[in-house]
Amino acid sequence: MLGRCRIVLFGSLGVEQNGRHISRFRTQKTGSLLAYLAFFGQRAHSRELLMEVLWPEDEPASARLKLRLALHSLRHQLEPPGVPRGAVLVATRSSVRLNPTASTTDVAEFEAALQSARRAGSSSERAQFLAQAVELYRGELLPWRNEEWIPPERQRLAETYFQAVGELIRCLEERQEMARALDYARRAVSADPLREEAHRELIRLLIAAGQPEAARRHYRWLEQLLAQELGAAPAAETRSLARQLAPLPGAGTATAAPRWGQGCGWRWIREKWGRGRRPP
């Protein structure tokens, strides 16, 4: 369909449409309006609701004007010359929505793949759909945007992602595809470096794959990370897993990760792994 667009919400906000990629919007609120309409794309939204969601502190007249300007800007971007008016953005005097037959989102594709995995008739088919879902999750939902509706959905989708990775790893282990299982375990660690459960799963898989030295190195790295970022030690379950490993010769001489103020913290973690580098 001419004008059909795919809206990306995981890891960034963008629109893919007829070979174009749109990632810049007139204002941040204009982008937030698109994100809201796309995420809740199966229904129309009253103009009053949109004003309350996006400009809760504004006077009604000011919020109404800002909504009108944002809609005008979005229409200009989503319905360029050659795309009929209303083909993508459907607005009436009282409500606004995206045309569901002309738009989709990566979040909707993610959830559809998980539904297909639940209906799968075989382990291989389930693994295929789970892998499809995991590939679609390119990062947190709408990072750096914090309208009231976003954090709960961000947390829900993150938990759903980690559950999907866990199920996929179990499927791959059953099929003796340990290299792929390890790859997805490393992806989970990179998605949330302070999620200890993900590190523990990676250490367990390294042991199962016959890579005890890699498991030891990763456990030491986890100890340093938790100490420097959270001032905490690994949980008892993680320590119990690590006790299965004999100490490496020269233990304690590993190079420490950077300290706070020396390039560490969330920025250091995101920059280090955001360029495709994996944890030890």
N, C-alpha and C positions, 0 to 999 in steps of 0.2 A: 504493500500500500504506500502510495506517495505520501511522504511526511511522517511515516511510522518511526517512532523513536524508542530507543532503549536507554533507560535512565539508570546510571550507576550510583549506588548509595553506599556500598562497602568500600571503605578506605579513602573515599573522596566523593565529590559530587560532580557529575558530568552527564552529558547527553551525547549519544551516538545516533546520528540521523543521516541517512543517505550519503554515507561517506564522510560526513562532517563530525567533528568532535567539539562540543561546547563545554567549556569549563569555567568561563568567566561570565558573571552576571552583573547587572547594573548596580546592585547593592547586595550586601550579604543577606538582607531580608528577602530580596527577590529570589535568591537561591534557596532560602529556607522555605519560601512559599512553594516553589517547585518540588522540593523534597517532601513536604507535607502532602501535597496533592498526589505525588507519585506513590508514596508509601501507603497512603489510604486511598488507593486508586479505584476501588470498587464502588465508591459512593460519591454523591455530590455533597458539597460543604457550603453551608450558608455563609454569606459574606460577613455576617456578624461574628460567627465562630472564627473565621480566619483572622479577623481584626483582633479578636481576643487572644488567639494563640500567638500571633506575631507582634502585635503592638499593644500589649496589655496596659501599658502605662500612658498611652496617648489618649487625648480627647477623641470622642467619636468622629468628629469632622476631620481631624488630622489623620486618624487611622484609616478612614474611608478614602481619603486622597492618596495615601501611601499605597493602599491596596490597589487602587485604580492604576496608579503609575507602574506598580510591579506587574500587574496583569498585562498592561500595554507593552512593557518591555519583554515579557515572556512570549507574548503573541508574536512580536517582531522576530524573536529568535527561533521559535518553534514552528512558525508558519511563514517562512520566507516566500518570496515570489514563486508562484507555481504550486503552492500548497493552499487549498481553499481555506478561507476563514472558518474557524470552528472545527477543522479536521482533527486537530490535536487538543486545543484548549477550548472547552465548552463553558461559556460564561453567560448567565442570564442576569437580570436585574437583582435576583435574590440569591443565586448560588453559582458555584464554580466547581469544575471537575476536569480531569483529563479524560479524553475519550479512551475507554478501555480497549477498544479494538485498534487503536493507533499507538498504543504505548505499552511498555512493559518495564520491569525493573529487575536488576540482578537479585534483589531480595526475593521477589516472587519466583524467579527461576530456582533459587536456592531452596526455598520451601517446597516447590513442586518436585524437585529432585529427591528430597527427603521423603515425600509422600510416595513417590515411585519406589524408593528403596524399601519402605514398609510393606508395599504390595508385592515385592519381588518374589518370584517362585523358587529361586536358587541362590546359593551363596555367591556365585560369580556375578549374577545379575544384580544382587544387592550391593556387592562391592563396586560394580560399575556406576550405579546411581549415587552411592555414597561418595565416590571419588569425584563425580561430577559436581556434587554439592560443595565439597571441600574446596575444589578449584575455584568456585564462584566467590568464596569468602576471601576477599583481598585485603581485609583489615576491618577495624571496627566500623560500625554504622556511623556515618556522618561525623568523623572525628573533628574536633574543634568547634562543633556546633552544639549548643546546650539549651535549646528551647525545652520547655518542661516535658514534652512528650518523648524526647529523644533518649535520655539516659535509661529509662526502664526497658525500652525496646532494644537499645544497644546491649544491655546486660543479658536480656533474654536470648538474643541472637548469638551472642558470644557463647553462652552456655550450650545452646543448640549446636553450634559449630564444634565445640570440644566433645560433646556427646557423639556427634557424627564421626569425628576423627577416631574416637575410641572404638566405635563399632567397626569402622573400616580397618583399623589395625587388627582387631580380632579376626575379621574375615580373611585378611591377608596372612595372618599367622596360621590359620586353619589350612590355607592353600600353600603353606611353606614359602611364601613370598616375603622373606625377611628383609631383603634390601628395600622393597617398597614400603614395608611397615616402618622401617627405621626412617625413611625419608619423610613419611607423614608425621612420625613422632617428633622429628626435628622441626617440621613446620609448626606443630602445635606449640613447641617451646618458643619459637620465634614470634608467634602470634601474641603471646603473653609471657614475657620472660620471668615474671614474678609468680607465675602459677606453678606451685611446687608439684602438683599432681602430674603436670606435663613432663617435668624433669624426671620424676620418679618412673613414669612409664618409659621414657627414653632409656634410663639406666637399666630397667628390667629387660628391655628388648636387647640392649647391648650385651647383657649377660647371656640371654637366651641365644643370641647369635654367635656366641663364642668370642666376644671382644671384651674381655675383662679389663684390659688396660684402658681402653676408651671409656668404659664405665667408671673406672676409678678417676680418670682425669675429669670427667663430667661431674662427678660427685664433688670433687675438690672445688671445681669452678662454681658449682651451686652453693657450696658453703661460703665462698667469698662473696658471691652476689647477694645472698640473703643477709650476711653480716653487714655489708656496706650499704645496702639499700633499705633494709628493714630493721637492722640491729637484732636479727634473730638467727637461730640455728635451724637446720633441717628438722622436720617433724620426726617423731619416734619411728613411724613406719618407714621413712626414707633412710634413717640411720640403720634400722634393722636390715634393710635391703643392702646397704653398703657394707655391713659386717660380713656378708657372704664373700667379700673380696679381700684377699690378702693385701697388706700394704705394699706399695711399690718401693723399690730401693730408692733411697734419697727422698722419702716422703717429706713434705713440708718445704721443699725448695722451689715449688712451682712459682712462676711469676704472678704476682697479684694483679687483679684487675685495677684500673685507675680508681683513685679515691675521689670522693666528692670534691668538687672544685678543680679537679684535674681531668675534666672531660667525662666524668661519670654521670650517674643519674639517668632519668628517662631519656633525655636527649641523646646521651652517649649510646644507650641501648638501641634506640630507634635508628640512629644513624649507622651504627655498626651493623645491625642486621637488616636494616631497610635497603642496603645495597647488595643484598643477596648473600652476605657472609653468614655462616652458620655457627652456632655455639660449638664448643669442643665436643 
